């Protein structure tokens, strides 16, 4: 069993590269000073998208600064931590590596490299379960317990002097991908095709999923790095302005960002209504600009590109340092977590190691969710490692979940799912077609491809029908034959 390595690594020179959090800012909920913030930003609120839901926030980790989890003794690094082709190993079994060292190169334009999250020795290159439960090739790193884990494999670079091609290449070389969950390589998203022209960068700071607070913490504690990342993204994409969209229940995060906004108005801050799924890019674009992304289309067709605040904050921190992406902030929460909070966790740390250190020992029958409860996926094994797309780890007692997951009933045609679907689909009809295996009908006449699996329909269904799971199965079947 992997055991966390308890050391004084937190005070090492390499770890001190992380800036100290600022003085505590007042929280919005229950804060006496929140009224001033509300009046400050109320005029900035925009209208939102239609429908959606309002799940309980359960954001009990808001009042804690970002902390660091002790290094695990063993790290498992899947070669496919991003959308696109897996990385190609550059190391061999038995080879010693330093924290931050390039250990797997990218394989083509839509790929991202992997850097060593810790000093150690390569133990194996072998198939291991990834976040989706499938077994894929991974590099297993045995971590040196006595190491200070200082980042030595970095090379500061002058970002301002780079031309467009150099900037895109530099972003790819540090292994940056979208940290909101999709893990799409950032350099590919920012490298706008020649036949498209982007004028606006949308910065997604909504974090509408219950429990998750990692993006909120980065906005509050890393506003300067966020601004640096936004400027890099503007240059790389060719956009001339950026709009940071933040839900209006995160006004203290907005207050932290506001002093760092440029005087020329090229980067603006906008409050949007607190509603799920406000953080979905199509919904955020609708709320901020009143524009609809075409069915099956991309934001670039409207001259827009969307990036998560966590992605840009780390881009602004790592790219000037020439340092690879080796860790991220992850929210640990739920009744089965004894030490809830937001932690810097190295990639490759297994769920088993995390629960050995932070889990509640009284929670014997665990249900572990990777991501948020609305769009996250259940972990099939505790041997799954944290990867670049892991935003949260939620732990529940299975016995608490059984009453609401044990049984589903027939559709009563109440239309609750229709009223909740932000894309204006008919989940009830889609569900009935799925039960009859009418997958082609779902795609051709009921726009299955427009569903982004937000979970609103399942959330409001009084019959507990697993609608999202049915839609995912239908999409998987259709993908075997042709793309949706």
N, C-alpha and C positions, 0 to 999 in steps of 0.2 A: 504493500500500500504506500502510495506517495505521501510523504510527510512534509509539511511546510518547514523551510529552513529559517530559523529565527537567528538573525544576525543584526549587526549594526549598519546594515547596508543603507538604511534611510539617511544616515548622516554622511555618506560618502560623497566625494567631490562630484562624481558623475550624476548622482541623484539630485544634488543641489542645483542642477540646471533647471529643475522645475521651480518656477517662481513661487514665493510664499503667498498665501491667500491674503487679500486685503483685510482691513478691519471689518468686523462682522456687519453686514448690512441688514436692515430690518426686513423681516419676512412679511409677505403681503397678508397672509391669512392671520387675522388676530392681531396684527401690528397696529399700535397706536399711530404710527407715522404713515401708515398706508393710505390714510385719507388724502394727505398731501400728494402722494404719488398718483393716486387715482385722478385727482383734479389736474395734475400735470400732464397726464397722458390721455385723458378721456377724449380730448378733441382729436386724437390721432386714430381712434378706433374706426374701422371700416365695417361695411356690411360683410356678411359671410356667404357661404354656400348654402343651398337648401338641404333640408333634412339632416341626418347625422344623429348622434346620441350624446348623452351626458353621463358617462359612467362615473362612479365615485373615484376621486383622484388617488386616494391611498398613498400620497406622497409624504410619508413620515420621515424621510431622510433629508428634507429640505434644509434643516437648520444645522447640518453638520458640514464642515469643510471636507474637501477631498483628502483622503488618506491613502496609505500604501499598504498593500497586503504583503506579508513576508514571501520571499521567493520559495517556490516549491523545489523539491529535490530533483524532479524530473519534469521536462517540458516536452510536449508532443506537438510538432509544428506541421500541420497538413500542407502539402504543396499547392492545394487549391483552396485558398482563403479569399477568393475573389471571383467575380464573374469573368469568364474567359479561360484561356489555356492555363493549366497548372504551371508553376515554376519548375525549373530544372535544377537539381542539386549541384552544388559546386564543391561539396565536401565529401569525405569518405569516413567510414566507420573507424573510430579510434583517433580521429583528428581533433586537436584542441582548437576551440574558437573563442573569440573575445566578444564581449557584449557590444552589439551594434555592427558586427562583421557581416558582410554579405555572404549568405550561405546557400542561396538559390537564386538564379538569375531568371529574368522574365523570358517568356517564350513567345515573341511576336508582339504586335501592336496592342492587342487586348490581353495583357498579362501584367503581373506585378511581381517584383522580386521579394525575397524574404531575408530578413536580417536576424542575427542571433539575439534573443532577448536577454541572454545572460552568459557569463563566462562559464565554460564547461567543456565537455568532451562529447563528441558524437557517439552515441551508444548503438544506434541502429537506423536504417532507412527501410521502413517496412510499412505495410498497410495498417492503418488504425482508423477507428470510427471518427467521422467528422461531425459537425454540428447538425447535419441532416440525417445522421445515423448510418450513412453509407460508409463502407471501408474504402479509403483512398490512401495513396502513398503519403508517408509523413516522415519527417526527420525527428528522431528521438534524441533529446539533449540531456545528458546528465550534468546537473548544475554543481559547480564547485561551492561547497558550503562556506569556506573561509574567504572567498573573494569579496572585495568591496563592491563589486558590480558597477564599477565606474565605466562610463561610456567613453571608450578610447578610439573607436573606429568612426570618427566623423571628421569632416573637412569643411570648415566654414567657407562660404562662397558669396560672392557679390551678386545677389539676385537682380539688382537694378541694372547691371551691365549686360545681362543676358538678352539675346534676341528671342523671338518667339519660339523657334525650333529648340534652342538651348533650354528655354524655360520649361517647355513641355517634356523634354528629355529628363531634366533634373527632377521634375515632379514624379515621373515614372521611376527614376532611380532610387528614390527614397521609399518606394513601395506604398505610396498613399492611395487609399481607396475610400469610397464613401463609407463613413462610420455610422450612418443612420440605420444600417441594417442590410442594405442591398449589396454593399461591397463592390460597386462598380468602379473600375480603375479611374482615378480622378483625372489623370492626364488625358485619357480618351474622351472624357466628358467635356473637358475644357478645350480640347482641340477641335474647334467647331469646323465642320466641313466647308470647303471652299464655296459651295453653292448656298450656304446659309450665312446669315449675318445676325449676330447677337448684340442687342443694345442694352439689356438689363439682366443683372445677376440677382436672383432671388435667394436670400439667405434664410434657411429654414430654422427658426429657433422655437418652434411650437412645442415639440415634445408632448404630444397630447395623450400618449399611452399612459394608463394608470401605473403607478409605482415608479416609473423611470424618472430619474432626476440628473443623469450624467450630463446632458446638454445644458441644463439650467445651471449646474455648478460651473461649467466651463465659461458660460457667458458671464457669470458673476465674478469668477476668480481670474479669468484670463481675457479680459476685454481688449488689451493691447495686442495680444497674439491674434485674436479674432480679427481685429482691424488689419493687421499685417497680412493675414491669410486672405482677406477680402481683396486687398489691393493686388496681391499676386494673382488671384482668380480673375480680377478685372483685366489685368494685362494679358493673361493667357487666353481668355475667351474673346477679347476684343470689345467687351461691353464697356459702356461709358458711365453707367450708374449701377448702384446696388441698393436693394431694399431689404432690410432685416425685418422679417415678420416674427413677432413674438406674441403669444397669447396674453390676454390682458389679466391673467392671474399671476403673471411673472413680472410685475412692475418693478420689483427691486433689481431684477436682472437688467431690465431696461435702464434703470437709474445708473447701474454700473457701466453700461455701454455708452450712455449719452455724452459724458464728458470727452470721449475719445472720437466722436464723430468729426469729420473734417468740416472746416468752415465753408468750403466751396459747394456743399450740398450734394457731392457725388455719392455719398453713402448716407442713407436716411434710415430712420427707425420707425416702424409702424406697429401699433398694437392691433391685434385681430381678436375676434370673439373666441372665448374658451369653449371649444366644442370638439368632439371627436368625429371624424378624423381630420382635424384642421392641419395636421402635419403632412398629409398626403400632398404631393406636389401639385396635382390638379386642383385640389381644394384650396391650397394656399394661393395659387395663381388667381383663382376666382375671387378669393377674399381680398387680395391686395389690389388687383388690377381690373377685376370684373370681366376677365377674359376666359373663354372656354377652350381648352386644348382639344383639337379635333379627335374624333373617335379613331383609335389606333395610331394617333399621331404623337409627336414629341413636343416639348416646350420650345425647342429650337425653331419649330415652324412659326412660332409667334415672336421670334427674336429673343427668347428667354433661355436661361440656364439656371438650374436650381441646385444648391449645395447646402448640406447640413452644417450647422454652426460648429459642431465638434470636429468635422473634417477640416474646416477652414482654420479653426484655432490651432490644430496640430500642424497644419500646413504652414501657418505663419510662424510657428515655433521651430519646426524641424528643418524646413528648406534652407533658411539662412545658415543654419548650423551644418548642413550637409549630413544630417543624421537620419538613419533609416527609421521607419515606423516599427517599433518593437513592443509597444504596450499601449493600452488605452484605459480610459475611465469606464468602469462597469458598475452599474447599480446592483447591489445585493439587498434583497428585500423579501418580504413575505413572512408569514407566521413561523416558517421553519428556519429562519435565519436569526441567530443569536446576536450577531454583530452587524446590524443593518447599516448601510451607508454607501457612499460612492468611493471606489478604490482604484488606484493605479494597479492594474494586474498585467503581468507579462503575457504575451501570446504563448499559447502552449500549456498554460496551467489547467489541469484537469478539474472537472467538477468535483471529483472525489477529494482532491487536495483542498479545494475551496470549502467544501462542506465539513471536512475534518477540522478546519480552522475556524470557520464562521457559522457552521450549522448548529441548530439546536439539537442536542443529543436526545432530548425527549421526543423529538419528531421521528418516529421509527418507520412510518410508511410515507415516503416522500413522493411528491409529484413536482418535478423540476421543469420550469419553463424557461427557455432561452429567448430573451427579448421581453416584450410586454405581454400582458394577458390577452389582448385583443388579436394581435397578429403574430405573436410568438409561437414557437413549436415546443412540444413536450420532448424532453431528453429521453432517448431510448436506453442510455447507459451512462453511468457516472465517469466513464473513461473518455467522454467527449471533452476536448480542450476548448478554452477560450480562443477565439480567432478574431480577425479584424472586424467582422460584422457583429460581434456579440456586444450588445448594448446593455443587457441586463440579465441577471440570473435570479429568478423568483422561485421560492420554495414553499410549497403548501403541504398540509397534512392530507393524504389521500382520503382519510375517513371523513374529513370536512367536505370534500368535493363529491363524494358518492351520491348524496341525495339529489344533486342537480345534474349529474352526468350518467347516472345508472340507467335511465330509461327515457325514451322519447315517445311522443304520441303522434297521431295523425294530424295533418294540417287542418286547422279549423277555419281557414280563410278569413282571418281577422284583419289582414292587410297591415299589420304592424311592421313587417319587414319591408313592405313597399314604402311606407311612410318614413322609414329610417335610412334606406339606401341612398347614399350621397350621389350615386351615379344615375339615379332615376330608373333602375332596373326593376324587374319583378322577380325577386328571389323565390317567392312561393311557386310560381310557374316553373322557374328553373329547377327548383328542388323536385317537383313532381316529374319533370322530364328526365332528370337525372336518375330517379328511382326506376324509370322505365328504360334506362340506357339509351335515351334519345339524344345522344351527345351532338350529333350534327344539327338537329333542330335547335338545340341550345345556342350553338355558335352562330348559325345562319340567321335566325329570326328573333332571338332573345338576347343577343349581344353579350354572350358569355365572356368574350375577350375584353370587354370594358370593365369587368369586375376585377378589382385589385385586392380582393380578399381582406377587406378591413375588418370584417366580423360583426358589423352593425346588425345584420339580419339575424345571425345566431344569437346575439346578445338580447334582442328584444323578443325572440320567438317564445311564446308561452308553452309551446309543445316540446321545447328543447330539441328541435330537429337540427342535426349537425350540418347546416346548409353549406357553410364554407368548406367543410371537408368534402362534401359531395361535389362542389364546384372544382376543387383542386383535383379530385379524381377524374372528373370529366376532362379537364384541361390536360392532365397527364396522358389520358387515352388519346386525345386528339393530337398531342405533340408527337406521339409515336408515328403518326401518319403525315402530319403537316403542321406548320406553325399556325397558331390561332391568329 
